[in-house]
Amino acid sequence: MVKVDRYRVGRNFIRVGDVVRVKAAPGKRNGFKATVRAIKVDERTGHVGEVEVFGGPAGRAAFRSFRRERIERVAQSRNGGGRRL
């Protein structure tokens, strides 16, 4: 695995430092917002293997790694009006 600065999701990118939404695990109720800390890509295939984030439910923020499928981009304005954690 190699670290990269960004990866493409549809027409947009998810970059290190962006605020993202982590979808809830199957059988759980709520997802949460977090900040992307690292993106790891398989050097052979170029597929995103995992995304490391910092955040979590209130009072339980931590570093965690998730598969790409659980990460959603949060809309952010160009002038930096997006909420940063």
Backbone bond lengths (Angstrom), bond angles and torsions (degrees), N, CA, C in turn:
res aa  C-N    CA-C-N  psi(-1)  N-CA   C-N-CA  omega(-1)  CA-C   N-CA-C  phi
1 M - - - 1.452 - - 1.528 109.55 -
2 V 1.312 114.80 139.46 1.458 121.59 177.62 1.525 109.03 -122.98
3 K 1.312 116.87 146.44 1.460 120.97 178.41 1.519 109.80 -85.48
4 V 1.337 115.45 140.29 1.462 122.05 175.39 1.527 108.47 -128.55
5 D 1.338 116.58 167.81 1.462 121.14 -177.84 1.523 113.56 -89.85
6 R 1.360 117.01 -22.08 1.459 119.40 -176.50 1.522 110.27 -161.08
7 Y 1.332 115.52 162.98 1.454 121.60 170.19 1.509 108.96 -146.02
8 R 1.313 115.29 156.51 1.457 121.03 -173.09 1.528 111.37 -92.13
9 V 1.340 115.51 136.70 1.460 123.32 174.88 1.518 106.23 -128.27
10 G 1.315 117.39 104.15 1.467 120.22 -176.84 1.515 110.24 62.84
11 R 1.337 117.05 -122.21 1.465 121.22 179.21 1.521 112.40 -90.63
12 N 1.310 118.44 -6.99 1.466 122.54 -173.17 1.523 111.78 -115.57
13 F 1.321 115.10 171.17 1.462 121.89 176.99 1.519 110.04 -115.94
14 I 1.314 115.74 150.72 1.460 122.03 166.68 1.510 104.90 -109.36
15 R 1.344 116.07 123.83 1.464 121.59 -175.18 1.524 110.53 -117.17
16 V 1.322 115.63 160.46 1.462 121.05 173.21 1.522 107.02 -61.66
17 G 1.331 117.52 131.18 1.458 122.53 -178.42 1.513 113.62 98.76
18 D 1.342 118.58 -13.86 1.464 121.21 178.96 1.519 111.03 -73.77
19 V 1.317 115.71 151.01 1.460 121.61 172.20 1.523 106.62 -86.90
20 V 1.325 117.00 129.47 1.454 122.58 -179.73 1.524 109.46 -128.19
21 R 1.306 115.49 166.15 1.465 120.77 174.03 1.518 107.44 -107.89
22 V 1.327 116.43 128.80 1.452 122.10 176.59 1.525 106.66 -96.38
23 K 1.337 116.34 120.60 1.460 120.78 -179.17 1.524 109.84 -66.79
24 A 1.325 115.17 150.78 1.465 121.35 178.46 1.530 110.06 -66.25
25 A 1.313 116.18 146.46 1.463 121.78 176.26 1.522 108.82 -68.10
26 P 1.325 117.62 153.62 1.466 119.39 178.22 1.528 110.76 -54.96
27 G 1.330 115.90 131.45 1.457 120.87 -179.51 1.523 114.02 88.42
28 K 1.319 117.16 -6.92 1.470 121.04 178.55 1.524 108.93 -101.95
29 R 1.347 116.17 163.54 1.445 120.41 -174.86 1.516 115.28 -88.90
30 N 1.319 117.67 -52.14 1.463 120.59 -168.73 1.512 112.91 -119.68
31 G 1.332 114.94 143.83 1.450 120.99 168.59 1.525 107.53 -89.84
32 F 1.336 116.24 -167.52 1.461 119.27 179.15 1.512 109.90 -155.80
33 K 1.333 115.58 163.69 1.460 121.26 176.19 1.514 109.55 -93.31
34 A 1.341 115.93 146.78 1.454 121.10 -178.62 1.526 108.77 -154.17
35 T 1.324 116.65 166.09 1.461 123.26 177.90 1.519 109.31 -104.69
36 V 1.333 116.48 133.00 1.466 121.22 -180.00 1.521 109.33 -71.13
37 R 1.339 117.04 126.71 1.468 122.87 179.62 1.521 111.73 -103.91
38 A 1.336 118.41 -35.49 1.462 122.38 -178.86 1.525 109.34 -157.39
39 I 1.330 115.46 149.65 1.460 122.17 176.68 1.525 106.34 -125.70
40 K 1.330 116.92 123.89 1.464 121.30 -177.72 1.523 109.86 -111.82
41 V 1.344 115.29 129.94 1.458 122.77 -175.64 1.522 109.19 -120.82
42 D 1.320 116.37 142.12 1.468 121.24 174.80 1.525 107.50 -69.02
43 E 1.326 117.58 120.24 1.465 120.49 -174.51 1.518 113.10 -66.98
44 R 1.332 118.11 -25.06 1.456 121.42 -179.44 1.523 112.29 -78.78
45 T 1.339 116.77 -48.15 1.461 120.79 -175.03 1.523 113.81 -96.37
46 G 1.342 117.84 -24.48 1.455 121.32 -178.10 1.521 113.70 83.86
47 H 1.333 117.71 5.85 1.464 121.57 178.88 1.528 110.35 -83.30
48 V 1.334 115.36 144.02 1.463 120.84 178.16 1.528 108.26 -70.18
49 G 1.327 116.15 121.49 1.456 121.16 -178.96 1.509 112.01 -88.47
50 E 1.334 116.93 -47.43 1.460 120.23 179.45 1.516 110.51 -155.75
51 V 1.328 114.53 156.21 1.460 122.34 178.66 1.520 106.72 -122.40
52 E 1.338 116.44 122.47 1.467 120.67 178.43 1.513 108.11 -93.77
53 V 1.343 115.84 130.65 1.462 121.24 -178.46 1.517 110.39 -127.51
54 F 1.342 115.47 162.01 1.462 121.46 171.27 1.506 106.94 -122.88
55 G 1.312 116.26 122.05 1.452 121.36 179.54 1.509 109.32 158.13
56 G 1.294 115.49 -166.79 1.447 120.28 178.87 1.499 111.19 145.93
57 P 1.317 115.62 -176.69 1.464 119.44 178.68 1.529 110.31 -58.64
58 A 1.318 115.25 154.41 1.467 120.57 -178.01 1.521 111.70 -51.07
59 G 1.315 116.43 129.86 1.456 121.82 178.40 1.517 114.69 81.68
60 R 1.339 117.43 -2.06 1.465 120.07 -178.55 1.529 112.09 -131.35
61 A 1.318 117.22 29.26 1.461 121.01 -179.11 1.522 110.04 -63.57
62 A 1.343 115.86 139.86 1.467 121.01 -178.32 1.519 109.01 -161.33
63 F 1.337 116.59 168.20 1.457 122.28 171.92 1.517 107.58 -81.34
64 R 1.317 116.64 130.31 1.464 121.39 179.16 1.513 109.71 -143.97
65 S 1.326 116.67 154.44 1.465 122.09 176.96 1.519 109.37 -115.33
66 F 1.340 115.58 138.02 1.452 121.66 -179.47 1.516 110.25 -134.62
67 R 1.323 115.98 157.99 1.460 121.39 173.47 1.524 108.57 -73.89
68 R 1.293 115.86 156.90 1.462 122.56 -177.38 1.534 112.58 -55.73
69 E 1.314 118.15 -34.63 1.460 122.41 -175.92 1.527 112.96 -64.15
70 R 1.317 117.82 -23.94 1.470 121.32 -177.62 1.529 112.73 -88.92
71 I 1.334 117.79 -4.86 1.462 122.06 -175.95 1.525 109.92 -102.04
72 E 1.341 116.63 130.22 1.464 122.77 175.42 1.516 109.33 -121.31
73 R 1.303 115.47 143.62 1.458 120.57 177.56 1.523 109.50 -76.66
74 V 1.327 117.40 140.63 1.466 123.66 175.21 1.523 106.70 -104.08
75 A 1.328 116.94 130.58 1.458 120.84 -179.85 1.527 109.93 -60.88
76 Q 1.331 115.33 134.67 1.462 121.36 179.15 1.521 108.56 -133.72
77 S 1.338 115.94 144.42 1.452 119.59 -179.89 1.520 109.96 -80.45
78 R 1.319 115.67 160.25 1.463 120.72 -179.38 1.526 112.35 -67.81
79 N 1.327 117.73 -28.84 1.462 119.69 -175.59 1.531 112.27 -85.56
80 G 1.319 117.03 12.98 1.461 118.75 176.55 1.507 114.12 82.98
81 G 1.336 116.94 18.95 1.455 120.58 -178.13 1.519 113.42 -75.28
82 G 1.348 118.11 -5.04 1.461 120.30 179.04 1.517 111.28 -66.87
83 R 1.306 116.03 149.14 1.468 121.00 -179.03 1.521 110.11 -75.86
84 R 1.298 117.32 127.94 1.461 122.61 178.19 1.513 109.16 -106.63
85 L 1.310 116.78 141.07 1.465 120.64 178.57 1.503 110.48 -96.47
